[in-house]
Amino acid sequence: MPKIAEIEGTPNPNALKFILKEPLTWGVVRSYDNPEQAEEDPLASALFDIDHVTNVFYVDRWITITQDGEADWQDLARAVADPIRAAPAATDESAATVAAANEGLANLSEADRQRLERINILLDEEVRPYLQHDGGDLHVLGLEENVLQIHYQGACGTCPSSITGTLRGIEQLLRTIEPDIRVVSV
């Protein structure tokens, strides 16, 4: 049963990040944009049962809850704290869980796999730590010719700055290793 150590605001005014004392997973990302996606996840389902919750994103020792902008955060934070505290902490078995490979990346050529590996290294070093600090992340969905498709997760999913400034910044950064790349958010 994870205890909440800290609650942080994010650049997205509709999202809060809860820092936990115990991990919920060991490196396995859980991201849900609606209750239907969360049907198999008891924690996310319980959170979606609370009015105004629109997105649940968690990994390791933190969880980000996004709301529709209609709720008072003080009341909503109290409501979501109960299911978070009731969730089981990560077990040793969950440490061995490996996320399934994304279908959009399964058919890449060897050359494109190497390109994507370089891109992910740069994203891991220069982008993801900042997004994660702010309660979000990004997931690479595909690489087709010079178009990299990404999906923002957590607080980044509905944050106005992620769709404009952050996306352009990521594209400019990646152009240091892929001069013709175009990054699109899906």
C-alpha positions in Angstrom: 0.0 0.0 0.0 1.9 3.0 -1.3 2.0 6.1 0.9 1.9 9.5 -0.7 5.1 11.3 0.1 4.4 14.5 -1.8 2.0 16.1 -4.3 3.4 18.4 -7.0 1.7 20.7 -9.5 2.7 20.3 -13.1 2.9 22.8 -16.0 -0.5 21.4 -17.0 -3.0 23.1 -14.6 -5.3 20.1 -15.0 -2.8 17.6 -13.7 -1.2 16.7 -10.4 1.7 14.4 -9.8 1.7 12.2 -6.6 5.2 11.1 -5.5 4.9 7.8 -3.6 7.1 6.2 -0.9 6.7 2.7 -2.4 6.6 1.8 -6.1 3.5 0.9 -8.0 5.5 -0.8 -10.8 9.1 -1.5 -11.6 9.7 0.3 -14.9 6.3 -0.7 -16.4 4.4 2.3 -17.6 0.6 2.4 -17.2 -1.1 5.1 -19.2 -4.9 5.4 -19.7 -6.9 8.1 -21.5 -10.3 6.7 -20.6 -12.1 4.1 -18.4 -12.4 1.6 -21.2 -8.6 1.4 -21.6 -8.3 0.9 -17.8 -10.7 -2.0 -17.4 -8.0 -4.5 -16.5 -6.2 -2.2 -14.1 -7.9 -2.0 -10.7 -6.1 1.2 -9.6 -6.8 3.1 -12.8 -10.4 1.8 -12.8 -10.9 3.0 -9.3 -9.5 6.4 -10.2 -11.7 6.8 -13.3 -14.7 6.0 -11.1 -14.1 9.4 -9.5 -15.8 12.3 -11.2 -13.7 14.6 -13.3 -10.7 12.2 -13.8 -9.7 12.1 -17.5 -6.3 10.5 -17.5 -4.2 8.2 -15.3 -0.5 7.7 -15.8 1.9 5.9 -13.5 5.3 4.3 -13.3 7.5 3.3 -10.4 7.0 5.8 -7.6 4.8 8.4 -9.1 1.3 8.8 -10.5 -0.2 11.7 -12.5 -3.9 12.3 -12.4 -5.4 14.6 -15.0 -8.9 16.1 -14.6 -11.3 17.9 -16.9 -10.8 21.3 -15.3 -14.2 21.3 -13.6 -13.1 20.1 -10.2 -11.4 21.8 -7.3 -8.0 20.2 -6.9 -8.1 20.2 -3.1 -11.3 18.1 -3.1 -10.2 15.9 -6.0 -6.7 15.3 -4.5 -8.4 14.0 -1.4 -10.7 11.7 -3.4 -7.9 10.2 -5.5 -5.6 9.7 -2.5 -7.7 6.8 -1.2 -7.4 4.5 -4.2 -3.7 5.4 -4.5 -3.1 4.4 -0.9 -5.2 1.2 -1.3 -3.2 0.0 -4.4 -0.8 -2.8 -3.9 2.9 -1.9 -4.0 5.0 -3.4 -6.8 6.1 -7.0 -6.1 9.2 -8.9 -7.1 7.1 -10.5 -9.9 6.2 -7.2 -11.4 9.9 -6.3 -11.6 10.2 -9.1 -14.2 7.3 -7.9 -16.3 8.3 -6.8 -19.8 6.1 -4.5 -21.8 5.1 -5.8 -25.2 6.8 -4.4 -28.2 4.8 -1.8 -30.0 3.3 -3.1 -33.3 4.3 0.1 -35.1 8.0 -0.6 -34.4 8.0 -4.3 -35.0 8.5 -4.1 -38.8 11.4 -1.6 -38.9 14.4 -2.4 -41.0 17.7 -2.8 -39.3 18.8 0.6 -40.4 15.7 2.2 -39.0 16.1 0.3 -35.7 19.5 1.8 -35.3 18.1 5.2 -36.1 15.4 4.7 -33.6 17.9 3.6 -31.0 19.9 6.8 -31.4 16.7 8.8 -31.2 15.6 7.1 -28.0 19.0 7.6 -26.4 18.8 11.3 -27.1 15.2 11.4 -25.8 16.2 9.4 -22.7 19.0 11.8 -21.9 17.6 15.2 -22.9 13.7 15.0 -23.0 12.1 12.3 -20.9 13.7 13.3 -17.5 12.1 16.8 -17.8 8.7 15.4 -19.0 8.7 12.9 -16.1 9.6 15.6 -13.6 6.5 17.4 -14.8 4.3 14.3 -14.4 4.3 13.1 -18.0 6.3 11.3 -20.6 6.3 10.4 -24.3 6.1 7.1 -26.1 7.5 6.6 -29.6 4.7 5.0 -31.7 6.5 4.7 -35.1 9.2 5.9 -37.4 8.3 6.0 -41.1 10.9 7.5 -43.4 11.6 10.9 -41.7 8.5 11.1 -39.6 8.7 10.2 -35.9 5.3 9.6 -34.3 5.1 10.2 -30.6 2.3 10.1 -28.0 2.4 12.3 -24.9 1.4 10.6 -21.7 0.2 11.8 -18.3 0.3 15.5 -17.7 1.9 16.1 -21.1 -1.1 14.6 -22.9 -3.3 17.7 -22.5 -0.8 20.3 -21.7 -1.0 23.2 -24.1 2.8 23.7 -24.1 3.5 20.0 -25.1 1.5 20.4 -28.3 3.4 23.5 -29.4 6.6 24.5 -27.8 7.7 21.2 -26.4 7.0 19.4 -29.7 9.1 21.9 -31.7 11.9 21.7 -29.1 12.0 17.9 -29.4 12.1 18.2 -33.2 14.9 20.7 -33.1 16.9 18.5 -30.7 16.4 15.4 -32.8 17.5 17.4 -35.9 21.0 17.4 -34.4 21.3 13.7 -35.3 18.5 13.4 -38.0 18.6 16.7 -40.0 15.4 16.0 -41.9 13.2 14.5 -39.2 9.7 15.7 -38.5 8.1 14.9 -35.1 4.3 14.6 -34.9 2.2 14.0 -31.9 -0.6 11.4 -32.2 
